[in-house]
Amino acid sequence: MKKEEKIKVGISIGDLNGIGSEVVLKTFEDSRMLDFCTPVIFASVKILSFLKKHYKISANLHGIETTSQILEGKINVLNVWKESIAINFGVEDEKIGKYAIRSLKAATQALKNEEIDILVTAPIHKHSIQSNDFQFPGHTDYLDQELEGNSLMFMISDDLKIGLLTDHVAIKDIANTITPELIIQKINTIHHALKQDFAISKPKIAILGINPHSGDNGVIGKEDDEILKPTIQKIQESGKLVYGPYAADSFFGSDTHTAFDAVVASYHDQGLIPFKTLSFGKGVNYTAGLDKVRTSPDHGTAFEIAGKHKADHSSFEEAVFAALKIYKNRKEYAEITRNPLKKQPRKPQNKA
């Protein structure tokens, strides 16, 4: 019987002046991680060897030039570049940003080519990555362009899942961005992700209001009454268990969220503040809605502690395990839904 290959986890290294490399190396310092997957870090074995020594992390790195050289049981480092890089921990640097994007682009291409199975991204610095060749506010928007499907930022933990109608959108533009079409698209994405990626057969979804107190019947804005409520009703008529809009200020403090499989927030801070308060260190940023699996930790580059050996790698480790689980769930879902009603063989006809 042929031995089943371990899932290949591609890892983009993120901003090298931040804590990304530290949490990646700390995660795979535990050799038991190699029992679950085969890591492939898109960076440079030279720079990671330097960082390993800096953090006094004992991890054996296996430098490779192509994905055909990936070995199970090893921490594979695919050399995206070979030149030396000056690391200045905690400093925003456009040159370092360019290497973060080189890593991301190489890992994404390998994902598209099915040379790796899933992608876990270390944090990037949103300002230092900007250039003529990369004009995206973050990973999600870039991957939405490169991969099939419609991306959705989905913050997940064991106890809480929060999706966003709008993610990196300025507050002044939110009300104009949220349309019935957008709401339906995002809800459909979340509903499908809960079934396909998390094996929840009949997902129950709550939607938070756009305005304080969901507009108070139009006193604090009309968007909830004119856009959210009729759209929710339309979605309910399709058979989905979707409820709201709920006033966001009391929703989490009253534990109302525990009655739902997922919560949909109207904008970034409305969803991420409660998520990070309740799940920080255990949470994962998952890009739902795409044909490939991508996760990341729920924190940023944390320049203030970079290089000081203080970074907690729990969230990055959770991001790896979440991606592995989602990948397996997707395979099972594809198998179940491929041919749910298999043709039964015909009974032989009795000849007269």
C-alpha positions as CSV (number, residue, x, y, z in Angstrom):
1,M,0.0,0.0,0.0
2,K,1.4,3.4,-1.0
3,K,2.2,5.7,1.9
4,E,0.0,8.8,1.9
5,E,2.0,12.0,1.3
6,K,1.9,14.6,4.0
7,I,0.2,17.9,3.2
8,K,2.7,20.4,1.9
9,V,2.4,23.7,3.7
10,G,3.8,26.7,1.8
11,I,4.9,29.6,4.0
12,S,5.6,33.1,2.9
13,I,8.0,34.7,5.3
14,G,6.5,38.2,5.7
15,D,8.4,41.2,6.8
16,L,11.8,40.1,8.0
17,N,12.1,43.1,10.3
18,G,9.1,42.0,12.2
19,I,8.2,38.8,14.2
20,G,7.2,36.6,11.3
21,S,10.4,34.7,10.9
22,E,10.5,34.2,14.7
23,V,7.1,32.7,14.9
24,V,7.7,30.5,11.9
25,L,10.9,29.1,13.3
26,K,9.5,28.6,16.8
27,T,6.5,26.7,15.3
28,F,8.7,24.2,13.5
29,E,11.3,24.0,16.2
30,D,9.0,21.4,17.6
31,S,9.8,18.4,15.5
32,R,6.4,16.9,16.1
33,M,5.0,19.4,13.6
34,L,6.7,17.4,10.9
35,D,4.4,14.5,11.8
36,F,1.5,16.5,10.5
37,C,2.8,18.3,7.5
38,T,5.8,19.1,5.3
39,P,6.7,22.8,5.6
40,V,8.1,24.8,2.6
41,I,9.3,28.3,3.6
42,F,9.7,30.7,0.6
43,A,12.7,32.8,1.6
44,S,16.5,32.2,1.7
45,V,18.2,29.5,3.7
46,K,21.1,32.0,4.4
47,I,18.8,34.6,6.0
48,L,16.8,31.9,8.0
49,S,20.1,30.4,9.3
50,F,21.1,33.8,10.5
51,L,17.7,34.3,12.2
52,K,17.8,30.8,13.7
53,K,21.2,31.6,15.3
54,H,19.9,35.0,16.5
55,Y,16.9,33.5,18.2
56,K,18.9,30.4,19.4
57,I,16.4,28.1,17.8
58,S,17.4,24.6,17.1
59,A,15.8,23.7,13.8
60,N,17.5,21.9,10.9
61,L,16.8,23.7,7.7
62,H,16.9,22.0,4.3
63,G,17.7,24.4,1.5
64,I,16.2,23.7,-1.9
65,E,16.2,25.4,-5.3
66,T,12.9,23.9,-6.7
67,T,9.8,22.4,-5.3
68,S,10.8,19.0,-6.8
69,Q,13.4,18.8,-4.1
70,I,10.9,19.0,-1.2
71,L,11.5,16.3,1.4
72,E,9.2,15.0,4.0
73,G,10.5,15.2,7.6
74,K,12.5,18.3,6.8
75,I,11.9,22.1,7.2
76,N,12.3,22.9,3.5
77,V,13.5,26.4,2.6
78,L,13.0,27.3,-1.0
79,N,15.6,29.9,-2.0
80,V,13.6,32.7,-3.6
81,W,16.8,34.9,-3.4
82,K,20.4,34.2,-2.5
83,E,21.9,37.7,-1.8
84,S,22.5,38.9,1.7
85,I,19.9,41.2,3.4
86,A,20.5,43.7,6.2
87,I,18.0,43.0,8.9
88,N,17.0,46.0,11.2
89,F,14.4,44.6,13.6
90,G,11.5,46.9,14.2
91,V,12.2,49.2,11.3
92,E,9.9,49.9,8.4
93,D,11.9,49.4,5.2
94,E,10.7,49.3,1.6
95,K,13.6,47.1,0.6
96,I,12.5,44.5,3.2
97,G,9.0,44.9,1.9
98,K,10.1,43.9,-1.6
99,Y,11.5,40.6,-0.2
100,A,8.2,40.0,1.6
101,I,6.4,40.3,-1.7
102,R,8.9,38.2,-3.6
103,S,8.3,35.4,-1.0
104,L,4.5,35.9,-1.3
105,K,4.5,35.8,-5.1
106,A,6.7,32.7,-5.3
107,A,4.5,30.9,-2.7
108,T,1.3,31.9,-4.5
109,Q,2.6,30.7,-7.8
110,A,3.6,27.3,-6.3
111,L,0.1,27.1,-4.8
112,K,-1.5,27.8,-8.2
113,N,0.8,25.1,-9.7
114,E,-0.2,22.6,-7.0
115,E,3.4,22.3,-6.0
116,I,2.2,23.0,-2.4
117,D,-1.2,22.2,-1.0
118,I,-2.0,25.2,1.3
119,L,-0.5,28.6,2.1
120,V,0.2,30.1,5.5
121,T,1.4,33.7,5.4
122,A,3.5,35.5,8.0
123,P,2.6,39.1,8.6
124,I,3.6,41.9,6.2
125,H,3.8,45.6,6.8
126,K,1.1,47.2,4.7
127,H,3.0,50.4,4.0
128,S,6.4,49.0,3.2
129,I,5.0,46.5,0.6
130,Q,3.6,49.2,-1.6
131,S,5.3,49.6,-5.0
132,N,4.6,49.9,-8.7
133,D,4.5,46.1,-8.8
134,F,2.3,45.6,-5.7
135,Q,-0.6,48.0,-4.9
136,F,-2.8,46.0,-2.6
137,P,-3.7,46.8,1.0
138,G,-2.9,43.3,2.1
139,H,-2.8,39.5,1.4
140,T,-6.5,39.1,0.9
141,D,-6.9,41.5,-2.0
142,Y,-3.8,40.1,-3.7
143,L,-4.9,36.5,-3.4
144,D,-8.4,37.5,-4.6
145,Q,-6.8,38.6,-7.8
146,E,-4.5,35.6,-8.2
147,L,-6.8,32.8,-7.2
148,E,-10.3,31.6,-8.3
149,G,-13.3,32.7,-6.3
150,N,-14.4,35.8,-4.3
151,S,-12.2,36.3,-1.2
152,L,-13.6,37.0,2.3
153,M,-11.7,37.8,5.4
154,F,-12.9,35.2,7.9
155,M,-11.5,35.4,11.5
156,I,-11.8,32.0,13.1
157,S,-11.1,30.2,16.4
158,D,-12.6,27.1,18.0
159,D,-15.4,29.2,19.6
160,L,-15.9,32.2,17.3
161,K,-16.0,32.9,13.6
162,I,-16.4,36.4,12.2
163,G,-16.7,37.4,8.6
164,L,-16.6,40.9,7.2
165,L,-18.8,42.6,4.6
166,T,-16.0,45.2,4.1
167,D,-12.4,44.8,5.3
168,H,-9.8,47.4,4.5
169,V,-12.3,50.2,3.6
170,A,-12.2,53.7,5.1
171,I,-15.0,54.4,7.6
172,K,-16.4,57.2,5.5
173,D,-16.9,54.8,2.5
174,I,-18.5,51.8,4.4
175,A,-22.2,52.8,4.0
176,N,-21.8,53.3,0.2
177,T,-19.8,50.1,-0.2
178,I,-22.4,47.8,1.4
179,T,-25.0,46.9,-1.2
180,P,-27.6,44.1,-1.4
181,E,-25.4,42.4,-4.0
182,L,-22.4,42.5,-1.7
183,I,-24.3,41.2,1.3
184,I,-25.7,38.3,-0.7
185,Q,-22.3,37.5,-2.1
186,K,-20.6,37.5,1.3
187,I,-23.3,35.5,3.1
188,N,-23.2,32.9,0.3
189,T,-19.4,32.7,0.7
190,I,-19.6,32.3,4.5
191,H,-22.5,29.8,4.3
192,H,-20.6,27.7,1.8
193,A,-17.3,27.9,3.8
194,L,-19.1,26.7,7.0
195,K,-20.4,23.7,5.1
196,Q,-17.4,22.9,3.0
197,D,-14.5,24.0,5.2
198,F,-15.9,23.4,8.7
199,A,-18.3,20.5,8.2
200,I,-21.4,22.4,9.5
201,S,-24.4,21.0,7.7
202,K,-27.0,23.7,8.5
203,P,-25.0,26.9,9.4
204,K,-26.7,29.6,11.6
205,I,-25.4,33.1,10.8
206,A,-25.9,36.4,12.6
207,I,-25.5,39.8,10.9
208,L,-24.5,42.9,12.9
209,G,-26.1,46.3,12.1
210,I,-24.2,49.0,10.1
211,N,-25.2,51.8,12.4
212,P,-25.3,52.1,16.3
213,H,-28.3,50.2,17.6
214,S,-28.9,49.0,14.0
215,G,-30.1,52.6,13.1
216,D,-32.8,52.8,15.8
217,N,-35.6,52.6,13.2
218,G,-33.9,55.3,11.0
219,V,-33.0,57.7,13.8
220,I,-29.2,57.0,13.5
221,G,-29.1,56.1,9.8
222,K,-31.4,54.4,7.3
223,E,-28.9,51.8,5.9
224,D,-30.1,49.0,8.3
225,D,-33.7,49.5,7.4
226,E,-33.3,50.1,3.7
227,I,-30.4,47.8,2.8
228,L,-29.7,45.2,5.5
229,K,-33.2,44.1,6.6
230,P,-34.8,43.5,3.2
231,T,-31.6,41.7,2.0
232,I,-31.6,39.5,5.1
233,Q,-35.3,38.7,4.4
234,K,-34.5,37.8,0.8
235,I,-31.6,35.5,2.0
236,Q,-34.0,33.8,4.5
237,E,-36.5,33.1,1.7
238,S,-33.7,31.0,0.0
239,G,-33.7,28.7,3.0
240,K,-30.5,29.9,4.8
241,L,-30.6,30.4,8.6
242,V,-29.5,34.1,8.6
243,Y,-30.7,36.5,11.3
244,G,-30.3,40.2,12.2
245,P,-29.3,42.9,12.1
246,Y,-28.2,42.9,15.7
247,A,-26.9,45.9,17.6
248,A,-23.1,45.3,17.7
249,D,-22.4,47.0,21.1
250,S,-24.1,44.4,23.2
251,F,-23.9,41.4,20.9
252,F,-20.7,39.9,22.3
253,G,-20.9,41.0,25.9
254,S,-24.3,39.2,26.2
255,D,-22.8,36.0,24.7
256,T,-25.4,36.2,21.9
257,H,-22.7,35.1,19.5
258,T,-22.5,31.7,21.1
259,A,-25.9,30.8,19.5
260,F,-24.5,31.1,16.0
261,D,-21.9,29.3,13.8
262,A,-20.7,32.6,12.4
263,V,-21.1,36.3,12.8
264,V,-21.0,38.8,9.9
265,A,-19.7,42.3,10.8
266,S,-20.2,45.3,8.6
267,Y,-16.7,46.6,8.8
268,H,-13.2,45.8,10.0
269,D,-13.1,47.1,13.5
270,Q,-16.7,46.1,14.3
271,G,-15.6,42.5,13.8
272,L,-11.9,42.4,14.7
273,I,-12.0,44.2,18.0
274,P,-14.3,41.7,19.6
275,F,-12.6,38.8,17.9
276,K,-9.1,39.8,19.0
277,T,-10.4,40.6,22.5
278,L,-12.0,37.1,22.9
279,S,-9.6,35.0,20.8
280,F,-6.2,36.8,20.6
281,G,-3.3,34.3,20.4
282,K,-5.7,31.5,19.4
283,G,-7.3,33.2,16.4
284,V,-6.6,32.7,12.7
285,N,-7.2,34.9,9.7
286,Y,-8.6,32.7,7.0
287,T,-9.3,33.8,3.4
288,A,-12.6,32.1,2.7
289,G,-14.2,31.9,-0.8
290,L,-11.1,31.0,-2.8
291,D,-10.3,27.7,-4.6
292,K,-7.1,27.4,-2.4
293,V,-6.6,27.4,1.4
294,R,-4.8,30.3,2.9
295,T,-4.5,31.2,6.6
296,S,-2.4,33.6,8.7
297,P,-1.9,34.5,12.4
298,D,-4.3,37.1,13.9
299,H,-1.5,39.6,14.6
300,G,0.8,41.9,12.6
301,T,4.5,42.5,12.3
302,A,4.8,43.6,16.0
303,F,7.8,45.8,15.3
304,E,8.0,46.8,19.0
305,I,9.1,43.3,20.1
306,A,10.8,42.2,16.9
307,G,14.2,40.6,17.4
308,K,13.7,40.3,21.2
309,H,12.7,36.7,21.3
310,K,9.4,37.7,22.9
311,A,7.0,36.7,20.2
312,D,4.3,34.1,21.0
313,H,4.0,31.7,18.1
314,S,0.6,30.2,19.2
315,S,-1.4,32.0,16.6
316,F,0.9,31.0,13.7
317,E,0.8,27.4,14.9
318,E,-3.0,27.6,15.0
319,A,-2.9,29.0,11.5
320,V,-1.0,25.9,10.3
321,F,-3.4,23.5,12.0
322,A,-6.5,25.4,10.8
323,A,-5.2,25.2,7.2
324,L,-4.6,21.5,7.5
325,K,-8.0,20.9,8.9
326,I,-9.8,23.0,6.3
327,Y,-7.8,21.2,3.5
328,K,-8.9,17.8,4.8
329,N,-12.5,19.0,5.3
330,R,-12.6,20.2,1.7
331,K,-11.4,16.9,0.3
332,E,-14.1,15.1,2.3
333,Y,-16.8,17.5,1.2
334,A,-15.7,17.1,-2.4
335,E,-15.9,13.4,-2.1
336,I,-19.4,13.5,-0.4
337,T,-20.8,15.9,-2.9
338,R,-19.2,14.5,-6.1
339,N,-21.9,11.9,-6.6
340,P,-24.4,11.9,-3.8
341,L,-26.9,9.7,-5.7
342,K,-24.8,6.9,-7.2
343,K,-26.6,5.0,-9.9
344,Q,-27.7,1.6,-8.6
345,P,-27.1,-1.4,-11.0
346,R,-30.2,-2.4,-12.8
347,K,-31.9,-5.6,-11.7
348,P,-31.8,-8.3,-14.3
349,Q,-35.1,-8.6,-16.1
350,N,-36.9,-11.9,-15.9
351,K,-37.3,-13.4,-19.3
352,A,-40.7,-14.8,-20.1
